Amino acid sequence: MKLSIERGVLLKAVAQAQSVVERRNTIPILANVLMEAEGDTVSFRATDLDIEVVDKAPCKVERAGATTVSAVTLHEIVRKLPDGALVSLSDDGASGRLVVEAGRSNFSLATLPREDFPVMASSEYTSNFSCPAPVLRRLFDKSKFAISTEETRYYLNGVYMHVAEEGGEMTLRCVATDGHRLARIDAPLPVNAEGMPGVIVPRKTVGELRKLLDDDEAQIAVSVSETKVRFATPTITLTSKVIDGTFPDYSRVIPKGNTRRMEVDAGDFAKAVDRVATVSSERSRAVKMQLDDDRLVLSVNAPDSGNAEEELVVAYHDEKLEIGFNARYLLEIANQVDRENAVFMFNSSGDPTLMQEGNDPSAVYVVMPMRV
């Protein structure tokens, strides 16, 4: 194999591949990226046996072929090469080395045979549809903060993507929860997505997928089966196993009868919570909200470090209410709001609180209160 490729193009492709590779590996080949050069493209394939990413890049191929080399080492080398450099990659097979040349720099890297590289078995996808990148980006960005990190409840360690009905219309929905807070985000159902099986997309896959969604013009081809999910652009294909488990019935957690309504400027609210939480003890981080006519008082009482209080003007016309929350949960939910105002719906100090972005029902958040 022998090819030459522009440094910027190579860096982007190798960066995507090396982020999938697990740093601690008992199987040496899994630390490598599989490079396959043919025609006028080179593809970089990396896997941790649960996720596989293939990134194609344009290049000038002098001799077609394939080899595998350490993903992290290759990425570090390319990252440190000067901008605009033309990089030459050559491997003769017999020596077991890949030679990387750029200007006066020359590297010789150990390779492993391509035959040892595991390629993820392709699945029979029962559902195939196309979705604009900004739509998928919103679905996953707004829900991922609520993914659980508790390994024992493994079925909560991802985002549940499924088809749901809301207000008589079918929607593509993403839900995540860790038992303390929940995010439910809806988008119009793409054409041909009606029969999609509900799948739990793992946390790591959600992180890798985010890199495919920066281009607002891109259409993402989504393929789903009971065991795998695949997201593809013309140059990058991300395939992942889904979490083998049943996502709980989240609709039971979303309160229906909360009538006490508070509307507040989302930006002002987030900043005020952040300020008063500065003195709270790291362990509980409890913030108390006291609501009265058009007035909200946020307070923190941390006997070890001090007290804090801040008053905000809000729209609230119900009876007095005192309720406590974990400051981090409040902040994460407030930071999801793209619109100017956040609407909180309360019931009592012991019941879950509902939050929406203005009057938009397509993004709903639930947060459990704390005793303060």
C-alpha positions as YAML, in Angstrom:
chain: A
units: angstrom
residues:
- id: 1
  name: MET
  ca: [0.00, 0.00, 0.00]
- id: 2
  name: LYS
  ca: [1.22, 3.48, -0.83]
- id: 3
  name: LEU
  ca: [-0.71, 6.74, -0.80]
- id: 4
  name: SER
  ca: [-0.36, 10.49, -0.24]
- id: 5
  name: ILE
  ca: [-2.96, 12.58, 1.58]
- id: 6
  name: GLU
  ca: [-3.35, 16.14, 2.86]
- id: 7
  name: ARG
  ca: [-2.60, 16.44, 6.57]
- id: 8
  name: GLY
  ca: [-5.91, 18.16, 7.52]
- id: 9
  name: VAL
  ca: [-8.00, 15.49, 5.77]
- id: 10
  name: LEU
  ca: [-5.97, 12.70, 7.38]
- id: 11
  name: LEU
  ca: [-6.21, 14.25, 10.86]
- id: 12
  name: LYS
  ca: [-10.02, 14.49, 10.71]
- id: 13
  name: ALA
  ca: [-10.38, 10.86, 9.62]
- id: 14
  name: VAL
  ca: [-7.89, 9.46, 12.13]
- id: 15
  name: ALA
  ca: [-9.32, 11.57, 14.99]
- id: 16
  name: GLN
  ca: [-12.77, 10.04, 14.48]
- id: 17
  name: ALA
  ca: [-11.31, 6.51, 14.39]
- id: 18
  name: GLN
  ca: [-8.98, 6.80, 17.37]
- id: 19
  name: SER
  ca: [-11.70, 8.12, 19.70]
- id: 20
  name: VAL
  ca: [-13.58, 4.81, 19.35]
- id: 21
  name: VAL
  ca: [-10.51, 2.75, 20.29]
- id: 22
  name: GLU
  ca: [-10.36, 1.69, 23.94]
- id: 23
  name: ARG
  ca: [-7.16, 2.84, 25.65]
- id: 24
  name: ARG
  ca: [-6.80, -0.33, 27.76]
- id: 25
  name: ASN
  ca: [-6.91, -3.38, 25.57]
- id: 26
  name: THR
  ca: [-6.21, -7.04, 26.20]
- id: 27
  name: ILE
  ca: [-6.51, -7.68, 22.44]
- id: 28
  name: PRO
  ca: [-3.65, -5.80, 20.69]
- id: 29
  name: ILE
  ca: [-5.42, -5.53, 17.30]
- id: 30
  name: LEU
  ca: [-8.24, -3.48, 18.89]
- id: 31
  name: ALA
  ca: [-5.76, -0.66, 19.56]
- id: 32
  name: ASN
  ca: [-5.19, -0.42, 15.80]
- id: 33
  name: VAL
  ca: [-6.99, 1.28, 12.96]
- id: 34
  name: LEU
  ca: [-7.52, -0.66, 9.71]
- id: 35
  name: MET
  ca: [-6.46, 1.40, 6.67]
- id: 36
  name: GLU
  ca: [-7.72, 0.27, 3.26]
- id: 37
  name: ALA
  ca: [-6.60, 2.20, 0.15]
- id: 38
  name: GLU
  ca: [-8.32, 1.69, -3.17]
- id: 39
  name: GLY
  ca: [-9.24, 3.86, -6.18]
- id: 40
  name: ASP
  ca: [-8.90, 7.45, -4.94]
- id: 41
  name: THR
  ca: [-10.00, 6.94, -1.31]
- id: 42
  name: VAL
  ca: [-8.62, 5.49, 1.88]
- id: 43
  name: SER
  ca: [-10.90, 4.21, 4.63]
- id: 44
  name: PHE
  ca: [-10.04, 4.13, 8.33]
- id: 45
  name: ARG
  ca: [-11.91, 1.52, 10.38]
- id: 46
  name: ALA
  ca: [-11.78, 1.28, 14.19]
- id: 47
  name: THR
  ca: [-13.79, -0.79, 16.66]
- id: 48
  name: ASP
  ca: [-14.07, -1.72, 20.33]
- id: 49
  name: LEU
  ca: [-16.35, -4.67, 19.38]
- id: 50
  name: ASP
  ca: [-19.44, -2.67, 20.47]
- id: 51
  name: ILE
  ca: [-19.00, 0.34, 18.17]
- id: 52
  name: GLU
  ca: [-17.41, 0.48, 14.73]
- id: 53
  name: VAL
  ca: [-16.61, 3.64, 12.80]
- id: 54
  name: VAL
  ca: [-15.49, 3.80, 9.17]
- id: 55
  name: ASP
  ca: [-14.25, 7.13, 7.82]
- id: 56
  name: LYS
  ca: [-13.47, 7.55, 4.10]
- id: 57
  name: ALA
  ca: [-11.08, 10.25, 2.92]
- id: 58
  name: PRO
  ca: [-9.93, 11.34, -0.56]
- id: 59
  name: CYS
  ca: [-6.26, 10.68, -1.35]
- id: 60
  name: LYS
  ca: [-3.87, 9.78, -4.16]
- id: 61
  name: VAL
  ca: [-3.35, 6.00, -4.16]
- id: 62
  name: GLU
  ca: [-0.16, 4.80, -5.84]
- id: 63
  name: ARG
  ca: [-0.46, 1.21, -4.68]
- id: 64
  name: ALA
  ca: [-3.73, -0.24, -3.33]
- id: 65
  name: GLY
  ca: [-3.58, -2.31, -0.17]
- id: 66
  name: ALA
  ca: [-4.44, -2.50, 3.51]
- id: 67
  name: THR
  ca: [-2.74, -2.66, 6.91]
- id: 68
  name: THR
  ca: [-3.40, -1.91, 10.57]
- id: 69
  name: VAL
  ca: [-1.44, 0.47, 12.80]
- id: 70
  name: SER
  ca: [-1.81, 1.94, 16.30]
- id: 71
  name: ALA
  ca: [-4.67, 4.47, 16.09]
- id: 72
  name: VAL
  ca: [-3.46, 6.64, 18.97]
- id: 73
  name: THR
  ca: [0.16, 6.79, 17.74]
- id: 74
  name: LEU
  ca: [-0.86, 7.65, 14.17]
- id: 75
  name: HIS
  ca: [-3.22, 10.34, 15.46]
- id: 76
  name: GLU
  ca: [-0.52, 11.89, 17.65]
- id: 77
  name: ILE
  ca: [1.97, 11.96, 14.76]
- id: 78
  name: VAL
  ca: [-0.49, 13.55, 12.30]
- id: 79
  name: ARG
  ca: [-1.65, 16.06, 14.95]
- id: 80
  name: LYS
  ca: [1.94, 17.28, 15.43]
- id: 81
  name: LEU
  ca: [2.74, 17.62, 11.72]
- id: 82
  name: PRO
  ca: [2.66, 21.16, 10.25]
- id: 83
  name: ASP
  ca: [-0.57, 22.50, 8.72]
- id: 84
  name: GLY
  ca: [-0.90, 21.94, 4.99]
- id: 85
  name: ALA
  ca: [1.73, 19.17, 4.88]
- id: 86
  name: LEU
  ca: [1.37, 16.38, 2.33]
- id: 87
  name: VAL
  ca: [1.64, 13.06, 4.17]
- id: 88
  name: SER
  ca: [2.89, 9.90, 2.50]
- id: 89
  name: LEU
  ca: [1.89, 6.51, 3.96]
- id: 90
  name: SER
  ca: [3.56, 3.38, 2.62]
- id: 91
  name: ASP
  ca: [3.64, -0.25, 3.71]
- id: 92
  name: ASP
  ca: [5.32, -3.09, 1.83]
- id: 93
  name: GLY
  ca: [3.75, -5.91, 3.83]
- id: 94
  name: ALA
  ca: [6.97, -7.89, 4.21]
- id: 95
  name: SER
  ca: [8.67, -5.63, 6.78]
- id: 96
  name: GLY
  ca: [5.61, -5.29, 9.04]
- id: 97
  name: ARG
  ca: [6.15, -1.52, 9.14]
- id: 98
  name: LEU
  ca: [4.17, 1.52, 8.00]
- id: 99
  name: VAL
  ca: [6.35, 4.44, 6.92]
- id: 100
  name: VAL
  ca: [4.86, 7.90, 7.50]
- id: 101
  name: GLU
  ca: [6.65, 10.76, 5.73]
- id: 102
  name: ALA
  ca: [5.91, 14.49, 5.67]
- id: 103
  name: GLY
  ca: [8.56, 17.04, 4.62]
- id: 104
  name: ARG
  ca: [11.66, 16.19, 6.66]
- id: 105
  name: SER
  ca: [9.78, 14.05, 9.18]
- id: 106
  name: ASN
  ca: [9.96, 10.29, 8.88]
- id: 107
  name: PHE
  ca: [8.30, 7.66, 11.11]
- id: 108
  name: SER
  ca: [8.30, 3.88, 10.93]
- id: 109
  name: LEU
  ca: [5.42, 2.25, 12.83]
- id: 110
  name: ALA
  ca: [4.78, -1.40, 13.72]
- id: 111
  name: THR
  ca: [1.78, -2.95, 11.96]
- id: 112
  name: LEU
  ca: [-0.39, -6.02, 12.50]
- id: 113
  name: PRO
  ca: [-1.91, -8.11, 9.69]
- id: 114
  name: ARG
  ca: [-5.25, -6.88, 8.37]
- id: 115
  name: GLU
  ca: [-6.65, -10.44, 8.52]
- id: 116
  name: ASP
  ca: [-6.65, -10.25, 12.33]
- id: 117
  name: PHE
  ca: [-8.84, -7.14, 12.37]
- id: 118
  name: PRO
  ca: [-12.43, -7.88, 13.51]
- id: 119
  name: VAL
  ca: [-15.11, -6.44, 11.24]
- id: 120
  name: MET
  ca: [-18.53, -6.03, 12.85]
- id: 121
  name: ALA
  ca: [-21.06, -8.42, 11.34]
- id: 122
  name: SER
  ca: [-23.54, -6.53, 9.24]
- id: 123
  name: SER
  ca: [-27.07, -6.74, 10.53]
- id: 124
  name: GLU
  ca: [-30.34, -7.03, 8.64]
- id: 125
  name: TYR
  ca: [-31.76, -3.59, 9.34]
- id: 126
  name: THR
  ca: [-35.56, -3.64, 9.59]
- id: 127
  name: SER
  ca: [-35.90, 0.13, 9.34]
- id: 128
  name: ASN
  ca: [-34.04, 2.59, 7.12]
- id: 129
  name: PHE
  ca: [-34.75, 6.30, 6.94]
- id: 130
  name: SER
  ca: [-33.05, 9.65, 6.47]
- id: 131
  name: CYS
  ca: [-33.02, 12.50, 9.01]
- id: 132
  name: PRO
  ca: [-31.49, 16.01, 8.87]
- id: 133
  name: ALA
  ca: [-28.42, 16.40, 11.12]
- id: 134
  name: PRO
  ca: [-29.86, 19.36, 13.13]
- id: 135
  name: VAL
  ca: [-32.93, 17.25, 14.07]
- id: 136
  name: LEU
  ca: [-30.84, 14.34, 15.39]
- id: 137
  name: ARG
  ca: [-28.45, 16.77, 17.08]
- id: 138
  name: ARG
  ca: [-31.32, 18.37, 19.02]
- id: 139
  name: LEU
  ca: [-32.81, 14.99, 20.01]
- id: 140
  name: PHE
  ca: [-29.56, 13.65, 21.46]
- id: 141
  name: ASP
  ca: [-28.03, 16.91, 22.77]
- id: 142
  name: LYS
  ca: [-31.09, 17.76, 24.84]
- id: 143
  name: SER
  ca: [-31.56, 14.28, 26.30]
- id: 144
  name: LYS
  ca: [-28.03, 12.97, 26.94]
- id: 145
  name: PHE
  ca: [-27.43, 14.91, 30.20]
- id: 146
  name: ALA
  ca: [-29.99, 12.66, 31.92]
- id: 147
  name: ILE
  ca: [-28.28, 9.35, 30.96]
- id: 148
  name: SER
  ca: [-27.57, 7.26, 34.06]
- id: 149
  name: THR
  ca: [-23.97, 6.36, 34.91]
- id: 150
  name: GLU
  ca: [-25.03, 3.61, 37.31]
- id: 151
  name: GLU
  ca: [-23.74, 0.37, 35.78]
- id: 152
  name: THR
  ca: [-26.20, -1.82, 37.72]
- id: 153
  name: ARG
  ca: [-29.14, -0.21, 35.90]
- id: 154
  name: TYR
  ca: [-27.48, -0.78, 32.53]
- id: 155
  name: TYR
  ca: [-30.75, -0.28, 30.63]
- id: 156
  name: LEU
  ca: [-30.61, 3.41, 31.65]
- id: 157
  name: ASN
  ca: [-27.02, 3.85, 30.35]
- id: 158
  name: GLY
  ca: [-28.19, 5.28, 27.03]
- id: 159
  name: VAL
  ca: [-30.84, 7.24, 25.13]
- id: 160
  name: TYR
  ca: [-34.06, 5.42, 24.25]
- id: 161
  name: MET
  ca: [-34.87, 6.25, 20.61]
- id: 162
  name: HIS
  ca: [-38.32, 5.15, 19.49]
- id: 163
  name: VAL
  ca: [-41.52, 6.09, 17.69]
- id: 164
  name: ALA
  ca: [-44.24, 7.60, 19.91]
- id: 165
  name: GLU
  ca: [-47.59, 9.33, 19.58]
- id: 166
  name: GLU
  ca: [-48.06, 12.83, 20.94]
- id: 167
  name: GLY
  ca: [-51.23, 14.87, 20.46]
- id: 168
  name: GLY
  ca: [-52.48, 12.54, 17.72]
- id: 169
  name: GLU
  ca: [-49.23, 12.82, 15.72]
- id: 170
  name: MET
  ca: [-46.45, 10.25, 15.39]
- id: 171
  name: THR
  ca: [-43.03, 11.51, 16.50]
- id: 172
  name: LEU
  ca: [-39.42, 10.35, 16.67]
- id: 173
  name: ARG
  ca: [-38.66, 10.51, 20.39]
- id: 174
  name: CYS
  ca: [-35.51, 10.33, 22.51]
- id: 175
  name: VAL
  ca: [-35.79, 9.75, 26.27]
- id: 176
  name: ALA
  ca: [-33.10, 9.50, 28.94]
- id: 177
  name: THR
  ca: [-33.41, 9.23, 32.72]
- id: 178
  name: ASP
  ca: [-31.31, 8.33, 35.75]
- id: 179
  name: GLY
  ca: [-34.19, 8.16, 38.22]
- id: 180
  name: HIS
  ca: [-33.56, 11.70, 39.49]
- id: 181
  name: ARG
  ca: [-34.31, 13.61, 36.29]
- id: 182
  name: LEU
  ca: [-35.77, 12.79, 32.90]
- id: 183
  name: ALA
  ca: [-35.62, 14.36, 29.44]
- id: 184
  name: ARG
  ca: [-38.16, 13.60, 26.70]
- id: 185
  name: ILE
  ca: [-37.52, 15.23, 23.31]
- id: 186
  name: ASP
  ca: [-39.73, 14.89, 20.21]
- id: 187
  name: ALA
  ca: [-39.18, 15.60, 16.51]
- id: 188
  name: PRO
  ca: [-41.44, 15.11, 13.47]
- id: 189
  name: LEU
  ca: [-41.32, 11.46, 12.37]
- id: 190
  name: PRO
  ca: [-39.09, 11.06, 9.27]
- id: 191
  name: VAL
  ca: [-40.51, 9.33, 6.20]
- id: 192
  name: ASN
  ca: [-40.18, 5.50, 6.39]
- id: 193
  name: ALA
  ca: [-39.43, 5.53, 10.14]
- id: 194
  name: GLU
  ca: [-42.91, 4.30, 11.17]
- id: 195
  name: GLY
  ca: [-41.98, 0.68, 11.85]
- id: 196
  name: MET
  ca: [-38.68, 1.40, 13.63]
- id: 197
  name: PRO
  ca: [-38.05, -0.80, 16.68]
- id: 198
  name: GLY
  ca: [-37.32, 1.14, 19.88]
- id: 199
  name: VAL
  ca: [-33.59, 0.92, 20.75]
- id: 200
  name: ILE
  ca: [-31.39, 2.12, 23.61]
- id: 201
  name: VAL
  ca: [-28.37, 3.88, 22.08]
- id: 202
  name: PRO
  ca: [-25.37, 3.53, 24.48]
- id: 203
  name: ARG
  ca: [-23.73, 6.59, 26.07]
- id: 204
  name: LYS
  ca: [-20.42, 6.16, 24.20]
- id: 205
  name: THR
  ca: [-22.25, 5.88, 20.86]
- id: 206
  name: VAL
  ca: [-24.18, 9.09, 21.61]
- id: 207
  name: GLY
  ca: [-20.83, 10.84, 22.17]
- id: 208
  name: GLU
  ca: [-19.34, 9.50, 18.93]
- id: 209
  name: LEU
  ca: [-22.51, 10.28, 16.96]
- id: 210
  name: ARG
  ca: [-22.29, 13.94, 17.97]
- id: 211
  name: LYS
  ca: [-19.21, 14.32, 15.73]
- id: 212
  name: LEU
  ca: [-21.28, 13.40, 12.66]
- id: 213
  name: LEU
  ca: [-23.95, 16.03, 13.32]
- id: 214
  name: ASP
  ca: [-22.10, 19.36, 13.06]
- id: 215
  name: ASP
  ca: [-22.95, 19.98, 9.40]
- id: 216
  name: ASP
  ca: [-26.39, 21.63, 9.29]
- id: 217
  name: GLU
  ca: [-26.86, 20.65, 5.64]
- id: 218
  name: ALA
  ca: [-26.10, 16.95, 6.17]
- id: 219
  name: GLN
  ca: [-28.72, 14.23, 5.83]
- id: 220
  name: ILE
  ca: [-27.98, 11.29, 8.13]
- id: 221
  name: ALA
  ca: [-28.97, 7.82, 6.92]
- id: 222
  name: VAL
  ca: [-30.30, 5.94, 9.96]
- id: 223
  name: SER
  ca: [-30.67, 2.14, 9.97]
- id: 224
  name: VAL
  ca: [-32.14, 0.27, 12.94]
- id: 225
  name: SER
  ca: [-32.52, -3.38, 13.88]
- id: 226
  name: GLU
  ca: [-33.33, -5.08, 17.19]
- id: 227
  name: THR
  ca: [-29.61, -5.41, 18.01]
- id: 228
  name: LYS
  ca: [-27.80, -2.65, 16.09]
- id: 229
  name: VAL
  ca: [-28.12, 0.95, 14.98]
- id: 230
  name: ARG
  ca: [-26.19, 2.66, 12.19]
- id: 231
  name: PHE
  ca: [-25.78, 6.36, 11.39]
- id: 232
  name: ALA
  ca: [-24.10, 7.29, 8.11]
- id: 233
  name: THR
  ca: [-23.05, 10.36, 6.14]
- id: 234
  name: PRO
  ca: [-21.48, 9.99, 2.67]
- id: 235
  name: THR
  ca: [-18.01, 9.74, 4.29]
- id: 236
  name: ILE
  ca: [-18.54, 8.36, 7.83]
- id: 237
  name: THR
  ca: [-20.44, 5.28, 8.98]
- id: 238
  name: LEU
  ca: [-20.99, 4.66, 12.70]
- id: 239
  name: THR
  ca: [-22.38, 1.25, 13.65]
- id: 240
  name: SER
  ca: [-23.18, 0.30, 17.22]
- id: 241
  name: LYS
  ca: [-24.71, -2.50, 19.21]
- id: 242
  name: VAL
  ca: [-27.72, -1.32, 21.22]
- id: 243
  name: ILE
  ca: [-28.22, -1.98, 24.92]
- id: 244
  name: ASP
  ca: [-29.92, -5.34, 25.41]
- id: 245
  name: GLY
  ca: [-32.59, -4.43, 27.93]
- id: 246
  name: THR
  ca: [-36.06, -2.94, 28.35]
- id: 247
  name: PHE
  ca: [-36.37, 0.78, 28.94]
- id: 248
  name: PRO
  ca: [-38.86, 1.47, 31.77]
- id: 249
  name: ASP
  ca: [-42.30, 2.97, 31.15]
- id: 250
  name: TYR
  ca: [-41.21, 6.61, 31.47]
- id: 251
  name: SER
  ca: [-44.73, 8.00, 30.87]
- id: 252
  name: ARG
  ca: [-45.68, 7.01, 34.44]
- id: 253
  name: VAL
  ca: [-43.00, 9.39, 35.78]
- id: 254
  name: ILE
  ca: [-44.16, 12.45, 33.84]
- id: 255
  name: PRO
  ca: [-46.63, 14.30, 36.09]
- id: 256
  name: LYS
  ca: [-50.01, 15.13, 34.56]
- id: 257
  name: GLY
  ca: [-51.70, 17.13, 37.32]
- id: 258
  name: ASN
  ca: [-49.14, 19.84, 38.16]
- id: 259
  name: THR
  ca: [-51.08, 23.12, 38.21]
- id: 260
  name: ARG
  ca: [-48.75, 25.66, 39.88]
- id: 261
  name: ARG
  ca: [-47.10, 27.47, 36.99]
- id: 262
  name: MET
  ca: [-43.93, 29.57, 37.16]
- id: 263
  name: GLU
  ca: [-42.42, 31.27, 34.12]
- id: 264
  name: VAL
  ca: [-38.88, 32.63, 34.37]
- id: 265
  name: ASP
  ca: [-36.14, 33.93, 32.08]
- id: 266
  name: ALA
  ca: [-34.07, 30.76, 31.54]
- id: 267
  name: GLY
  ca: [-30.71, 32.54, 31.32]
- id: 268
  name: ASP
  ca: [-31.25, 34.64, 34.46]
- id: 269
  name: PHE
  ca: [-32.50, 31.59, 36.35]
- id: 270
  name: ALA
  ca: [-29.46, 29.43, 35.41]
- id: 271
  name: LYS
  ca: [-27.02, 32.17, 36.42]
- id: 272
  name: ALA
  ca: [-28.79, 32.78, 39.74]
- id: 273
  name: VAL
  ca: [-28.80, 29.05, 40.60]
- id: 274
  name: ASP
  ca: [-25.11, 28.87, 39.71]
- id: 275
  name: ARG
  ca: [-24.29, 31.85, 41.95]
- id: 276
  name: VAL
  ca: [-26.13, 30.68, 45.07]
- id: 277
  name: ALA
  ca: [-24.86, 27.09, 44.65]
- id: 278
  name: THR
  ca: [-21.29, 28.35, 45.02]
- id: 279
  name: VAL
  ca: [-21.54, 28.09, 48.81]
- id: 280
  name: SER
  ca: [-23.40, 24.76, 48.93]
- id: 281
  name: SER
  ca: [-21.70, 21.65, 50.24]
- id: 282
  name: GLU
  ca: [-20.51, 19.50, 47.35]
- id: 283
  name: ARG
  ca: [-22.33, 16.43, 48.64]
- id: 284
  name: SER
  ca: [-25.91, 17.65, 48.62]
- id: 285
  name: ARG
  ca: [-25.77, 20.86, 46.56]
- id: 286
  name: ALA
  ca: [-29.34, 21.58, 47.65]
- id: 287
  name: VAL
  ca: [-31.01, 24.81, 46.51]
- id: 288
  name: LYS
  ca: [-34.29, 25.93, 48.09]
- id: 289
  name: MET
  ca: [-36.87, 27.74, 45.95]
- id: 290
  name: GLN
  ca: [-39.45, 29.89, 47.73]
- id: 291
  name: LEU
  ca: [-42.30, 31.04, 45.51]
- id: 292
  name: ASP
  ca: [-44.75, 33.81, 46.24]
- id: 293
  name: ASP
  ca: [-46.64, 36.28, 44.02]
- id: 294
  name: ASP
  ca: [-44.36, 37.00, 41.01]
- id: 295
  name: ARG
  ca: [-41.33, 36.46, 43.21]
- id: 296
  name: LEU
  ca: [-38.80, 33.64, 43.50]
- id: 297
  name: VAL
  ca: [-36.17, 33.46, 46.25]
- id: 298
  name: LEU
  ca: [-33.32, 30.99, 45.67]
- id: 299
  name: SER
  ca: [-31.36, 30.14, 48.81]
- id: 300
  name: VAL
  ca: [-28.62, 27.81, 49.98]
- id: 301
  name: ASN
  ca: [-27.83, 27.13, 53.61]
- id: 302
  name: ALA
  ca: [-24.52, 25.30, 54.07]
- id: 303
  name: PRO
  ca: [-23.57, 25.35, 57.78]
- id: 304
  name: ASP
  ca: [-19.90, 24.59, 56.99]
- id: 305
  name: SER
  ca: [-19.32, 27.27, 54.36]
- id: 306
  name: GLY
  ca: [-22.07, 29.89, 54.58]
- id: 307
  name: ASN
  ca: [-25.42, 31.02, 53.18]
- id: 308
  name: ALA
  ca: [-26.56, 32.59, 49.94]
- id: 309
  name: GLU
  ca: [-29.81, 34.10, 48.70]
- id: 310
  name: GLU
  ca: [-30.97, 35.69, 45.46]
- id: 311
  name: GLU
  ca: [-34.32, 37.05, 44.39]
- id: 312
  name: LEU
  ca: [-35.76, 36.85, 40.86]
- id: 313
  name: VAL
  ca: [-38.87, 38.37, 39.29]
- id: 314
  name: VAL
  ca: [-41.01, 35.57, 37.82]
- id: 315
  name: ALA
  ca: [-44.57, 35.06, 36.61]
- id: 316
  name: TYR
  ca: [-46.28, 33.09, 39.41]
- id: 317
  name: HIS
  ca: [-49.84, 33.53, 40.73]
- id: 318
  name: ASP
  ca: [-50.47, 30.47, 42.90]
- id: 319
  name: GLU
  ca: [-50.24, 29.84, 46.63]
- id: 320
  name: LYS
  ca: [-46.87, 29.96, 48.39]
- id: 321
  name: LEU
  ca: [-44.51, 27.05, 47.76]
- id: 322
  name: GLU
  ca: [-41.17, 25.94, 49.18]
- id: 323
  name: ILE
  ca: [-39.31, 23.20, 47.31]
- id: 324
  name: GLY
  ca: [-35.69, 22.02, 47.15]
- id: 325
  name: PHE
  ca: [-33.60, 20.64, 44.27]
- id: 326
  name: ASN
  ca: [-30.11, 19.41, 43.55]
- id: 327
  name: ALA
  ca: [-28.41, 22.49, 42.07]
- id: 328
  name: ARG
  ca: [-26.62, 20.52, 39.34]
- id: 329
  name: TYR
  ca: [-29.88, 18.98, 38.11]
- id: 330
  name: LEU
  ca: [-31.57, 22.38, 38.00]
- id: 331
  name: LEU
  ca: [-28.64, 23.89, 36.11]
- id: 332
  name: GLU
  ca: [-28.45, 21.09, 33.54]
- id: 333
  name: ILE
  ca: [-32.15, 21.37, 32.80]
- id: 334
  name: ALA
  ca: [-32.11, 25.19, 32.64]
- id: 335
  name: ASN
  ca: [-29.15, 25.03, 30.23]
- id: 336
  name: GLN
  ca: [-31.20, 22.99, 27.74]
- id: 337
  name: VAL
  ca: [-33.61, 25.87, 27.13]
- id: 338
  name: ASP
  ca: [-33.10, 27.51, 23.73]
- id: 339
  name: ARG
  ca: [-36.06, 29.84, 24.09]
- id: 340
  name: GLU
  ca: [-36.08, 32.84, 26.35]
- id: 341
  name: ASN
  ca: [-38.41, 31.50, 29.02]
- id: 342
  name: ALA
  ca: [-38.57, 28.29, 31.03]
- id: 343
  name: VAL
  ca: [-41.94, 27.16, 32.38]
- id: 344
  name: PHE
  ca: [-41.97, 25.13, 35.60]
- id: 345
  name: MET
  ca: [-45.09, 23.22, 36.67]
- id: 346
  name: PHE
  ca: [-45.20, 22.28, 40.38]
- id: 347
  name: ASN
  ca: [-47.61, 20.22, 42.45]
- id: 348
  name: SER
  ca: [-46.21, 20.07, 45.99]
- id: 349
  name: SER
  ca: [-42.78, 20.11, 47.64]
- id: 350
  name: GLY
  ca: [-42.60, 16.31, 47.52]
- id: 351
  name: ASP
  ca: [-43.73, 15.68, 43.93]
- id: 352
  name: PRO
  ca: [-41.78, 15.66, 40.65]
- id: 353
  name: THR
  ca: [-41.59, 19.01, 38.85]
- id: 354
  name: LEU
  ca: [-42.18, 19.41, 35.14]
- id: 355
  name: MET
  ca: [-40.27, 21.92, 32.98]
- id: 356
  name: GLN
  ca: [-40.87, 23.02, 29.39]
- id: 357
  name: GLU
  ca: [-39.32, 25.53, 27.03]
- id: 358
  name: GLY
  ca: [-41.97, 28.23, 26.82]
- id: 359
  name: ASN
  ca: [-45.14, 26.69, 25.37]
- id: 360
  name: ASP
  ca: [-43.23, 24.14, 23.30]
- id: 361
  name: PRO
  ca: [-44.43, 20.62, 24.24]
- id: 362
  name: SER
  ca: [-41.73, 18.89, 22.15]
- id: 363
  name: ALA
  ca: [-39.14, 19.14, 24.95]
- id: 364
  name: VAL
  ca: [-40.24, 18.04, 28.42]
- id: 365
  name: TYR
  ca: [-38.03, 17.67, 31.49]
- id: 366
  name: VAL
  ca: [-38.85, 16.17, 34.89]
- id: 367
  name: VAL
  ca: [-36.77, 16.66, 38.05]
- id: 368
  name: MET
  ca: [-37.30, 15.07, 41.46]
- id: 369
  name: PRO
  ca: [-37.23, 17.41, 44.48]
- id: 370
  name: MET
  ca: [-34.92, 17.15, 47.52]
- id: 371
  name: ARG
  ca: [-35.62, 17.72, 51.19]
- id: 372
  name: VAL
  ca: [-34.00, 20.97, 52.33]
...
